[in-house]
Amino acid sequence: DGGITQSPKYLFRKEGQNVTLSCEQNLNHDAMYWYRQDPGQGLRLIYYSQIVNDFQKGDIAEGYSVSREKKESFPLTVTSAQKNPTAFYLCASTSQEDTDTQYFGPGTRLTVL
Amino acid sequence: AQSVSQHNHHVILSEAASLELGCNYSYGGTVNLFWYVQYPGQHLQLLLKYFSGDPLVKGIKGFEAEFIKSKFSFNLRKPSVQWSDTAEYFCAASFSGGYNKLIFGAGTRLAVHP
């Protein structure tokens, strides 16, 4: 059963702590993306990666970091430098055959206390 | 700057009513357009997409959208909504030269009452 998994579904952290969100896909997709979803603002792109060991900043990359050591994995770290980290985080991927259609994971809701 | 705007943030309808959700984009070049839906507790999923060709696009669950280039619009329609259509709907666009980066509208929350 192919798809994108994100874990955990809910995550709570204290202010000032770094936290890493997991995103794994078994679709053999080349490109992967991280979005942040806030009420009334839609989704905003944080980082994306077209191939292994390469990634680019999106529109709101400040306070976040990523790695792409394996094709199937694209973890996102929310650092203490992110001023307003509480949000819903979505991971997506695209195949080489259809680079315009993104498939999304179930998301992780991060709450910073 | 490239952007996508959705006119209605909240829409409330009764079952069997017709639905039209507005979406406009700002960009004069080649654009690919999408509608995604997020049902309560579920993944964001693709409803339909337009890349080129027939400007009237049919998607899943009876939804359709019309691309009107002169109006920079891509409105979503359904002739008769059901309670199960209650969800949040997002219009999105990717622009030429943007490497498939999707720009999303703010979303429209649709509530359908029986």
Boltz contact constraints between the chains, C-beta under 6 A:
constraints:
  - contact:
      token1: [A, 40]
      token2: [B, 106]
      max_distance: 6.0
  - contact:
      token1: [A, 41]
      token2: [B, 106]
      max_distance: 6.0
  - contact:
      token1: [A, 42]
      token2: [B, 90]
      max_distance: 6.0
  - contact:
      token1: [A, 42]
      token2: [B, 104]
      max_distance: 6.0
  - contact:
      token1: [A, 42]
      token2: [B, 105]
      max_distance: 6.0
  - contact:
      token1: [A, 42]
      token2: [B, 106]
      max_distance: 6.0
  - contact:
      token1: [A, 42]
      token2: [B, 107]
      max_distance: 6.0
  - contact:
      token1: [A, 43]
      token2: [B, 104]
      max_distance: 6.0
  - contact:
      token1: [A, 45]
      token2: [B, 101]
      max_distance: 6.0
  - contact:
      token1: [A, 99]
      token2: [B, 100]
      max_distance: 6.0
  - contact:
      token1: [A, 100]
      token2: [B, 32]
      max_distance: 6.0
  - contact:
      token1: [A, 100]
      token2: [B, 94]
      max_distance: 6.0
  - contact:
      token1: [A, 100]
      token2: [B, 100]
      max_distance: 6.0
  - contact:
      token1: [A, 104]
      token2: [B, 43]
      max_distance: 6.0
  - contact:
      token1: [A, 104]
      token2: [B, 44]
      max_distance: 6.0
  - contact:
      token1: [A, 106]
      token2: [B, 43]
      max_distance: 6.0
